[in-house]
Amino acid sequence: MKKLLYLVLLAVGFTGCSVEESVDMDVQEVNLIDTGERCGDATTHYYENNLGSVEVSNDGTTLYCKITSNVPGALMNGMFAWAETFEDFGSNPGTLPPGKMDEKMDEHGVTTFTYEVPLSEISVDCILIAARSIFKANQGEHWAGNYTAGHAEWKYFQYCIQDCPPPPPVEICESAYARTDQDKTLSTFYKERNSNNWGWYNYVVINSSIGYQDIEIYAAAGQNDITKGTLVGHVRINYNGTYSFIPLENSDFTFANTHVYIGEKMPKTRLAPGHFARNSTAVAGGDFFVIVHLEVCAEEGNWD
């Protein structure tokens, strides 16, 4: 038998259950918080006479055995045990002695009580569970389950650990700039001292025989340090001033919130990216300045 943790849940009135007047409401509300996401399907067994139920579920780290009374505040006492084989229960021919059960609940007058078992303590796919509860109003001792053992006819049931789906991928978005020349930083051009701003401007010399120039895009290259950033693709600047964005081949980088400045001269003052387009000027065809800022998003593994 293994050592396990347990949790008492005192249900509030709006859940259809009541609490005793002596319960501190602040503590009660904290106890009700349960943010765990369960895996697969829960297993539920019922006590006779409509007294309550035992629901077993698990998440990625913990098994939960939740005892619930159908009458608010009627759960007075309980004991819980789990075993990988029936022999592990250590029962005698008559019953399963309390000393052979893992954990005791002695809160008196609650509606819901949850035992917790770390999954790291369980080495098999399916376990056996025995749950014994006492209900008030002289309802007596009751067991939940579909298997009966011993002369005293105590009960148990089987629960199989449910597989948990892998966590959803984490998407990370980073700021990015296009760059042709490492020395053409915006901070240098605008003579910003001790600036945390980063990014580059580009002077595009169009080869008329090709008609475009591709400029690499680096994301998360703070302080203009490309060794700390990630090459995510390129922007194709055409001879007539139009452009298109092309992610790195065989990657899942996506580009959003693109801001492009194009002009035969650089802006007189440094512009926020959102002001690029409205300050761009028409180009007659030829060489011109380009500043490209955008947001690049991808799953976490693409940023390694």
C-alpha positions in Angstrom: 0.0 0.0 0.0 1.3 3.4 -0.9 1.2 6.8 0.9 -1.2 9.2 -0.8 -2.5 12.8 -0.6 -6.2 13.8 -0.2 -8.3 16.9 -0.7 -11.6 17.9 0.9 -14.1 19.9 -1.2 -16.8 21.7 0.7 -19.5 22.5 -1.9 -21.2 25.9 -1.9 -24.9 26.5 -2.2 -25.0 27.4 -5.9 -23.6 23.9 -6.8 -26.7 22.3 -5.3 -24.8 21.5 -2.0 -24.7 23.2 1.4 -22.0 23.9 3.9 -22.1 23.9 7.7 -22.3 27.4 9.3 -19.0 27.0 11.0 -17.1 26.7 7.7 -14.9 29.7 6.8 -16.1 30.9 3.4 -12.8 32.2 2.2 -11.1 28.8 2.9 -14.0 27.1 1.3 -13.7 29.0 -2.0 -10.0 28.1 -2.2 -10.8 24.4 -1.7 -13.2 24.4 -4.6 -10.6 25.4 -7.1 -9.7 22.5 -9.4 -7.9 23.4 -12.6 -6.8 19.9 -13.6 -7.7 18.7 -17.0 -8.7 15.1 -16.9 -7.6 12.5 -19.5 -10.0 10.2 -21.3 -13.2 9.0 -19.5 -13.9 8.9 -15.8 -15.1 5.7 -14.1 -18.1 6.0 -11.8 -19.6 3.6 -9.3 -22.6 4.2 -7.1 -23.4 3.5 -3.4 -26.7 1.7 -2.9 -29.8 3.5 -1.8 -28.9 6.5 -3.9 -26.5 7.6 -1.2 -23.7 8.9 -3.5 -21.0 7.9 -6.0 -17.3 7.3 -6.5 -15.7 8.9 -9.6 -12.2 8.0 -10.6 -10.2 10.0 -13.1 -6.6 11.0 -13.9 -4.6 13.7 -15.5 -1.0 13.6 -16.6 0.4 13.2 -13.0 -2.3 12.3 -10.5 -5.2 9.8 -10.0 -8.3 11.3 -8.4 -10.9 9.3 -6.5 -13.8 11.6 -5.7 -16.4 10.6 -3.2 -19.7 12.5 -3.4 -22.8 12.3 -1.2 -26.2 12.9 -2.9 -27.4 14.6 0.3 -25.5 17.8 1.1 -23.2 17.4 4.1 -24.0 13.7 4.6 -20.6 12.2 4.1 -19.2 11.5 7.6 -16.3 9.2 7.2 -14.5 7.2 4.6 -11.5 5.0 3.7 -9.7 4.4 0.5 -7.3 1.7 -0.9 -5.8 0.8 -4.2 -3.9 -2.2 -5.3 -2.2 -3.5 -8.4 -3.5 -7.1 -7.6 -6.2 -8.3 -5.3 -3.6 -9.9 -3.1 -2.0 -6.5 -2.6 -5.1 -5.4 -0.6 -4.0 -7.7 2.2 -7.6 -8.6 3.1 -8.5 -11.5 5.3 -11.4 -13.9 4.5 -13.9 -11.7 6.2 -13.3 -8.1 5.2 -10.7 -5.5 4.3 -9.5 -4.2 7.6 -9.2 -0.4 8.1 -5.5 -0.9 8.8 -5.0 -2.3 5.3 -6.5 0.8 3.7 -4.3 3.6 2.5 -6.1 6.7 3.7 -8.8 7.8 6.0 -11.3 10.6 5.6 -12.7 11.9 8.9 -14.1 15.4 8.1 -17.7 14.7 9.3 -20.5 16.4 7.3 -19.0 17.2 3.9 -20.5 16.7 0.5 -17.4 15.8 -1.6 -14.1 14.4 -0.7 -11.2 13.6 -3.1 -8.3 11.2 -2.6 -5.2 11.8 -4.8 -2.5 9.2 -5.8 0.6 10.2 -7.7 0.7 8.3 -11.0 4.4 7.7 -10.4 3.5 5.2 -7.7 1.4 3.1 -10.1 3.4 0.6 -12.3 0.5 -1.1 -14.1 -2.2 0.0 -16.6 -5.2 -1.0 -14.5 -5.6 -1.0 -10.7 -8.2 -2.1 -8.2 -9.9 0.4 -5.9 -11.8 -0.1 -2.7 -13.8 2.9 -1.4 -15.7 2.7 2.0 -17.9 5.5 3.2 -20.2 6.2 6.1 -23.2 8.5 5.7 -25.0 10.3 8.4 -28.6 9.7 9.6 -27.7 6.1 10.5 -27.2 5.1 6.9 -24.2 3.0 7.9 -21.1 1.7 6.1 -21.2 1.3 2.4 -18.8 0.1 -0.4 -18.9 1.0 -4.1 -17.9 -1.4 -6.8 -18.9 -4.3 -9.0 -16.8 -7.0 -7.4 -17.6 -8.5 -4.0 -15.1 -10.1 -1.7 -15.0 -11.7 1.8 -17.7 -12.9 4.1 -18.6 -9.3 5.0 -19.1 -8.7 1.2 -16.9 -5.6 0.9 -16.6 -4.3 -2.7 -14.0 -3.0 -5.1 -13.7 -2.1 -8.8 -11.1 -1.8 -11.5 -9.9 1.5 -13.0 -7.6 1.7 -16.0 -5.3 4.7 -16.3 -6.4 6.9 -19.1 -4.0 8.1 -21.8 -3.5 11.9 -21.9 -3.2 13.6 -25.3 0.0 15.5 -25.8 -0.2 19.2 -24.9 -1.0 21.6 -27.7 2.0 23.2 -29.4 3.1 26.5 -28.0 3.2 29.3 -30.6 5.7 32.0 -30.2 5.6 35.4 -32.0 8.6 37.6 -32.4 9.3 41.0 -34.0 11.4 40.9 -37.1 13.2 43.2 -39.6 14.6 42.8 -43.1 18.4 43.2 -43.4 20.8 43.6 -46.3 23.8 45.2 -44.5 24.6 44.6 -40.8 25.8 48.2 -40.4 22.7 49.8 -41.8 20.9 50.0 -38.4 18.1 52.4 -37.7 19.7 53.5 -34.5 22.9 54.4 -36.3 21.1 56.3 -39.1 19.1 58.4 -36.6 22.0 58.8 -34.3 20.2 57.3 -31.3 22.5 57.0 -28.3 22.1 54.2 -25.8 19.0 53.1 -27.6 17.3 49.7 -27.0 15.6 50.1 -30.4 16.7 47.7 -33.1 16.1 47.1 -36.8 17.7 47.9 -40.1 17.1 50.0 -43.2 18.0 48.8 -46.6 19.2 50.6 -49.8 17.9 48.4 -52.6 19.8 48.5 -55.9 17.6 46.8 -58.4 19.2 44.8 -61.2 16.9 45.6 -64.1 17.7 42.3 -65.8 16.3 40.4 -62.8 13.7 42.9 -61.7 13.8 42.2 -57.9 16.0 41.8 -54.8 15.5 39.4 -52.0 16.3 40.6 -48.5 16.7 38.3 -45.5 14.4 38.6 -42.5 15.7 38.1 -39.0 13.4 37.7 -36.0 14.2 38.4 -32.3 17.6 39.9 -33.1 17.6 42.4 -30.3 20.4 45.0 -30.4 20.8 44.0 -34.1 22.6 40.8 -33.0 21.7 38.2 -35.6 23.5 35.5 -33.7 20.7 35.8 -31.1 18.0 36.0 -33.7 16.5 33.6 -36.2 16.5 33.7 -40.0 12.8 33.2 -40.9 12.6 33.9 -44.6 12.9 36.9 -47.0 11.0 39.7 -48.6 11.2 40.1 -52.3 11.3 43.8 -53.4 10.4 44.3 -57.0 11.8 47.0 -59.3 8.5 48.9 -59.3 8.3 49.1 -55.5 5.9 46.1 -54.9 6.9 43.3 -52.5 6.0 39.9 -51.3 7.0 37.8 -48.2 8.4 34.3 -48.4 8.9 32.2 -45.3 12.0 30.0 -44.9 11.6 26.8 -46.9 10.4 23.7 -44.9 9.3 25.9 -41.9 6.0 26.8 -40.5 6.8 30.5 -39.9 3.8 32.7 -40.6 4.1 36.5 -41.2 1.6 39.0 -39.9 1.3 42.7 -39.2 3.7 43.6 -42.0 4.9 47.2 -42.2 6.9 48.4 -45.2 8.4 51.8 -45.9 9.6 52.5 -49.5 11.0 55.8 -50.6 13.8 57.5 -52.6 14.8 59.1 -49.3 14.8 57.9 -45.7 12.2 59.5 -43.4 13.5 62.6 -41.7 12.7 61.1 -38.3 12.4 57.6 -37.1 8.9 56.2 -37.7 6.9 53.8 -35.7 6.2 50.7 -37.9 2.5 51.6 -38.0 3.4 54.8 -39.9 5.5 53.2 -42.6 2.9 52.8 -45.3 1.4 56.3 -44.9 4.8 57.9 -45.3 6.0 55.8 -48.2 6.5 57.6 -51.5 6.2 56.5 -55.1 9.3 55.3 -56.8 9.8 55.9 -60.5 11.9 52.7 -60.9 15.4 52.4 -59.7 17.2 52.3 -56.4 15.4 53.2 -53.2 15.3 52.8 -49.4 13.2 50.1 -47.8 12.4 49.4 -44.1 10.5 46.2 -43.4 9.0 45.3 -40.0 6.7 42.4 -39.3 5.6 39.9 -36.7 6.7 36.3 -37.2 4.9 33.4 -35.5 5.8 29.7 -35.3 5.6 26.7 -32.9 8.2 26.7 -30.2 10.5 24.1 -31.9 11.1 26.3 -34.9 12.9 28.9 -32.8 15.7 26.5 -31.6 
